[in-house]
């Protein structure tokens, strides 16, 4: 599949090429993603995608950047999307001091351990995270979070905590290596994200916003489009692998291979259109009515990616399962990344909104 043609010099091409070149080694555990994040930071891409995805940013440019990062490396894309999500939450709900400090840290020069990377660590571990002690603006936490992406890479995390008043966000430093444990991360895909358990017992944290700010729409489920954009990039990367395989094997004149490849490219383009349309609907004007369209986009992207994985396997045959190949890594990463929580309930929520009497959501969905 042909690369996008830009009418100007692409300032981020070298950085993305470098990220893609290291993706295999990161998957094998030979290196971490630290060099990739430093590369994106130093090139200006990391800050650019943050600014594009912040409230009132250039949302289509942000979706394109996330897609391109996902095409280079889905694991890096997952960390970057979490970084963007955290900074969005701080800009939406933080105090002026918190907002300024976060942006200064994100823009600042990389330190010995790399750039300041933020994340959102939501899933509770055992025991779950609770507030052990709290005053007006700070708290001491107890318990652990699990499935924390980027342990050892993320240095500041937004932590949702269930309290008697609702879900309260906290902002905490999470750069103590001894608190993290990635030994249980034995999955087949997205291995390079270094996800695992992080013990927050005794960690001090700043209060961020008010109870249940985290769940406010259109920024909660309405923000799903961002990880969908990263997944679209993964699907495009699979299409690139299929294209290279067909050409290398001299199968460009094979009508069956051409038909499979055409369908694969169509799926990738359909997924991209869904993401672009839904992010515009929900982000431009912060319309909560756009949330059902984002949820539909998530479903459409998953179906496109699943179909794309199957077509790539059909096109490449056993070569798609070569453990040393990029195609195998990408399809493993993408297949795992698609397994988000409560997929059926999200689709049901979208249908419920579309079927509600007295709303214009059905007509808006096709506008």
N, C-alpha and C positions, 0 to 999 in steps of 0.2 A: 504494500500500500504506500503510495507516494507520501513523502513528508509534506507538511503544510508549507506553502510557498509564501514567504514574507517579502514585502516590498521594501524592507529596510533591514539594516544589519541587526541581527538578533543578538542582543547583549547577553542572553542566558543560554545560548546553544552550547557553549563549551562546558558550562557548569553541569547541564543536564546530561551531556555526553559522558562526563566524568562519573556522574552518579550511576548511570547505566552500566558503565564499564566495571564498576565495583559490586554490582548487585549479586552476582554469582558467589563471590568470595564472602560477602556478608551472609548470604543464605547458608553457606557451609560452616559458618561460625569462625572463619579465619580472621575476619576483621569486624569491627562494629560499624555503626552508621555515623560515628563521630566525624569522620572526614567528609562525608556527604553533607551533613548539616553545616559544617564549617564552610564548605564550598558554596552552598546556597546562600549562606549569610554573607560571605565575602563578595559574592557576585552581585548582591543586592536583591536577588530573587526572593529570598525569604521575607524581607521587609516589604517587597512589592506585593506579594500575594496577601500578606496581612492587611496592608492598606486597601487593596482592592476588595477584600472581603469584610472589612469593617462596615458598620452602619453608614449608609450614604456613599459607599465606595463604588468603584467601577466593577459591578458584580459580574458582568459577562467576562471581563478580563480576568477576574479572580477565578471563575470557573475554568477558563482556558488554562490558566497557570496550574491549577490543581490537577487538571487532566494531563498536562504535559509532565508534571512531576510523577504522577501515577504511571505514565507510560515508561518513564525511566526506571522507576522502582516503586512498587506498591508499598513496600515496607517504609521507605522514606516518606511516601505520600501520606501514610497513616500517621506518622509522627508530625508532619507538617500540618495536617488537618487538625490534629489535637492542639497544636501551637496556636493556630488561627482561632479555634473555638475558645481557648482560654483567654486570649487577648480580647476577643469580642465580648465575652462575659464581663471582663474587667472594665471595658469601655462602656458597656451598657449599664452596669450596676455599681461600679466602684465609685469611691469618692474622687474628687479632682486630684488629690495627692496620689491615690492608688493608680489612677489612669496615667498620670504623668510618669510616675516611677516605672510602671510596667513598660511603657513605650521607650523610655530612656534605656532600660535594661535590654529590650529587644533590639534597639538600634545600635547599642554600644558595641565597642570592639570586642572580639572574642578573647576570652581569658585563656589561661593555661589549659583548662578542661574543655574549651570550645565556647561557642556562643551561648547566651542565655536562652534556653528553650523552655517554653511553657507547655503544660498539658492539662487535660481534664481527666481525673481518675474517679470514676463514678461507682464501679461495682464493689460492693462490700465484701470483705473477706470474713474469716472467723477468728476472733469475734469482730462484729461490724464496728465501724468507726462511730464513736459517740463523743459528745462534749463532756470532758471530765471536769473542767472548770472554765468559767467565762465571766468577763466583765463587759463593759460597754462595747469595746471595739476589738478585743482580742480574746482568744480562747486557748485552752490546752486540750488536745485531743487524746483519745484512746482508741485502741482497735487497729484494724488493718483494712486496706483496700486490695483487691485482687484484679488480675488482668490489666495491670497498670502498664501501658505501652511506654517504652522508652526509659526503663529504669537504667540509671547511669548516664543517660543523655538529657533527660528532663530535669531541670534544677528548680523549677517553681511550678506548683500544681494547684489547680482549682479543685477543691474537695467538697462535693455535696454531702451533707450530713443530715439524717433524719432527726428532727427534734420534735418536742411537743407542739411547737408552733408551725411546723411544716419543714420543708427541705431548705436548710440554710447552707449557703455557700461560704467556704473559707479559702483563704489563700495562704499556702504554706511552702516553706523551703523543703525540698525533697532530695537534697544532694548528699545525704549520708549513705554511702555505699553499703554499710553494714546492715542497714534497715531493709534493703531490697533482697529478694530471693527469686531468681528466675529458673531455679532447678526444675520446677514443675512445668515449664513451658516446653513440652515435648510434642507439640503439634506438627503436622506435616507442612503447613503453610504459614506465611508471615513470621517465619522463625527469626528473622533479623530484627524484628521490632523489640526484642529483649523485654518481653512482657512478663509480669509476674506479680508477686505479693510484696507490699510495702507496709512495714509496721510504723504506724503513726503515734504510738503510745508515747506520751510525754512531749510531743511536738507542739510548739506554739504556732498559732495561726491567726491571721487577721480576718475579721468578719467582712464578707463581701456582699453588699446589698441587703435586702430584706428576705424574710422567709418566703419561699415559693417563687422568688424571682427566677430561679433556674428553670421552672416549668412554664414560664410565660411564653405565649405565642405572639408573633410568629417565629420566635427565636429558638424554641426548643425543638419540636419535631419539624418545624419549618426550616431548620438548619441542616436537615438530612441531605439536602442537595450537595453539600460540600463533599461528604465521603462518596456520594454517588459519582461526582465528577472524577475523583481519584480512581474509582472502579472503571469508569469509561476509559481512562488512560490505560488501564490494564488490558481491557478488551482491544484497544487499538494496538497495543504491543503484541498481543496474540496474532492479530491480523498481519502485522509486520513479519512475524515468524512464519506464518503460513505462506505469505508472499515469497519470502526468501527460499522456502522449501520448494515451492512450485518451480521457481526459476532455476534453482540449483539442480533440480532433478529433470529439467528439460520437459516439464509437463504443461507449459503455457498453452499448448494447442489441445490439451485434453479437455473435452467439453464437460466432463463430470467434475474435474478439478476446478475449472473456471466457474461452473455453477455454484459449487460449494463456496468458493472464495467470494463470489459476488454476494451471496447471502450473508457471509460473515461481515463483509464491509457494510452491507445494508443494516445489519444489527448494530454495528458500532456507530453508524451515523444516526440511527433512530434513538439510541441511548443518549447521544450527545444532544440531540434536539430536545428531548424530554428534560434534561438537566438545564439547558439554557432557558427554556420556556418557564420552568418552575421557579428557577432562582430569580428571574425577572419579576414574576408575579408576586413572590413573597417578600423580596427585598426592596423593590421600588415602591415606597410608600408604606412598607411594613404592614401589609395586608394579611390579617389572620385568615381571611377567606382563601388565601393562596396555599394554606397548609395542606388541604386535600390534594391539590395538584402535586405538591412535593411528595406526598405519600404515594400517589399514583406513579410518579417518576421513579421512586425507589423500586416499586414493583416492576416497572417496565425495564429499568436498568438490570435488575436481577435476571429477568427472563432473557434479555438480550445477551447478557454475559454467559448464562448457562447454555444458551443455544450456541454462542460463539465458542465456548470451550469444546462442546461436542463436535462442531464443525472443524475446529483446528485438529482435534484428535482424528477425525475422519480424513482430513487432508494429509496430515503428516504420518498417520499410522503409528507404528511402534516408535518412530523417532520422537514423537511428542512425549514419550515416557522415559527417554534417556535421562538418567538422574543427573548427568553433567550438563544438560542442555538448558538454554535460556527458556525454551518453550515449556519444559517440564516445571521449572521454577515459577514461571508466570502463571501457568494454569493452576498450580498448587496454591500459590498466594491468592489468586483471584477467587478460586473456589472457597477458600477459607474465609476471605474478607466478606464474601456475600452472606455469611451466616450471622447476620445481625439478630438481636433479640426481638421477640414478639412480631415477627413478620406478618403473620395472619391477622393479628389485631390491628396492625397499622393499615392493612388493606381494608379491613372491615370498617375502621374509623373513617376512611376516605369515602367508602360507599355510603355510609350512614349520612355523612354531610351532603353528599350529592343527591340523596333521595329525600332529604328533609323537605317537608312542604313549605311553600312560601319563600324559598331561596332561589337565587339566580345562579347557584353554583354549577348546575348542569350546563346551562348555556355558556357560562364563563369558561368551563372546561374545554370547550371547542372554539373559543373565540381567538 
